Amino acid sequence: MYKKHRVINDGKPLEQTVYEIYKDLPHLGYWNVVTDIQLSKKTGSSLRHQMDVSYQYYGGPTIYVECKSRESTVHLNNVADFIVKLDLLKVPYLLPFRGEIVSDTKFDKRVIEAAKNARIKLVDRDDLEKLSEQRRTGLGTAIMTYNAVRELKKQGISGMLRYLAPRFWSFEKQLSEKRYT
């Protein structure tokens, strides 16, 4: 009997692509990468929130990532909303950066200035593509191989192939494809 597949992240390819790229780059500080984080009073948050991706920066503080897929530039109100979320989570200003906004487009000057003042790292499409290319370096390939073997042991050959396939797609296809588990 064939297993039915379900779509991950409800059709949000940018979030899934960011998750996959960051998961493959622990040597650049992306440790314990998690996607679709639900925060509530049970988890210690003062309000109910959803964060797209989080990771521990070199195993230290948790960095929250907001992904914005747009046909135009990211708007200032998106940055303001993210700053409010970080403030409610009591993310300190002492960190090198408090959070990240990743977009598949560019950021305008007002967004760049607001993010700089709030210590938020901005990652645009070009930066994300460069990170994606780092997976194909020697160390990136070694990490992918290690993760693929882990998937093989956990889920068999189909799990390993589902893990590896998107990593060899073009960057354009990574951003446009829905992923299946």
Secondary structure, 3 states (H helix, E strand, C coil): CCCCCCEHHHCCHHHHHHHHHHHCCHHHCEEEEEEEEEECHHHCCCCCEEEEEEEEECCCCEEEEEEECCCCCECHHHHHHHHHHHHHCCCCCCCCCCEEEEECCCECHHHHHHHHHCCEEEECHHHHHHHHHHCCCHHHHHHHHHHHHHHHHHHHHHHHHHHHHHHHCCHHHHHHCCCEC
